[in-house]
Amino acid sequence: MSEWLGRPRIREEDIKKYQPTLVENFPTLTKYFVDNQKLRVTIVLDYDFGDEFVEVVKKKYGKVTPTTIHQAVDEALKKWVKEG
């Protein structure tokens, strides 16, 4: 989508300008296009550290789901960048 619009970073407003019905009728698809070129971080955790991480996520958020993992990692990265 961003390639189609000729922009390296696309926003919902950009899509709405050119395809207003897409935003109205397909909000999940719109989110996909907006998020498509955002930075992604993938890490592999050692078993022990991964187990610790899971326990901390359970303690803070009550359960471990992709959403709670994302929240925990987002919180940790924002804190780390702020301190950095």
C-alpha positions in Angstrom: 0.0 0.0 0.0 2.7 2.5 0.9 4.5 1.7 -2.4 1.2 2.3 -4.2 0.9 5.7 -2.5 4.6 6.4 -3.0 5.3 6.9 0.7 7.8 5.2 2.9 5.5 5.6 6.0 1.8 5.4 5.5 -0.9 6.5 7.9 -4.6 5.8 8.1 -5.3 9.3 6.9 -3.3 8.6 3.7 -5.4 5.5 3.0 -8.6 7.3 3.8 -7.8 10.1 1.3 -7.4 7.6 -1.6 -9.6 4.7 -0.5 -12.1 5.9 2.1 -14.3 2.8 1.8 -11.3 0.6 2.7 -10.9 2.3 6.0 -14.7 2.2 6.7 -15.3 -1.4 5.6 -12.0 -3.1 6.3 -10.4 -1.7 9.5 -8.2 -4.8 10.0 -6.9 -4.6 6.5 -6.2 -0.9 7.0 -4.3 -1.6 10.2 -2.3 -4.3 8.2 -1.3 -1.7 5.6 -0.4 0.9 8.3 1.7 -1.6 10.3 3.2 -3.4 7.3 6.5 -1.4 7.1 7.0 -0.7 10.7 10.1 -1.9 12.5 10.0 -5.5 13.8 12.2 -7.0 16.4 12.7 -10.8 16.7 14.7 -12.3 19.4 15.5 -15.9 20.6 15.5 -16.4 24.3 17.5 -19.0 26.2 15.1 -21.5 27.8 15.8 -20.3 31.4 15.4 -16.7 30.6 12.3 -17.4 28.4 10.7 -19.2 31.4 11.5 -16.3 33.7 10.0 -13.9 31.1 6.8 -16.0 30.8 6.4 -16.0 34.6 6.9 -12.2 34.8 4.3 -11.7 32.1 1.9 -14.0 33.9 2.4 -12.2 37.2 1.9 -8.7 35.7 -0.8 -9.4 33.0 -2.5 -12.5 34.4 -1.8 -14.7 31.4 0.6 -15.1 28.5 -0.8 -14.3 25.1 0.7 -12.6 22.0 -1.0 -9.3 23.2 0.5 -9.5 26.8 3.9 -10.4 25.4 3.7 -7.5 23.0 2.7 -5.2 25.9 5.5 -6.4 28.1 8.2 -6.1 25.4 6.9 -2.7 24.4 7.0 -1.4 28.0 10.5 -2.8 28.5 11.8 -1.3 25.2 10.3 2.1 25.9 11.8 2.2 29.4 15.2 1.1 28.0 15.2 3.8 25.2 14.1 6.5 27.7 16.9 5.6 30.0 19.4 5.3 27.2 
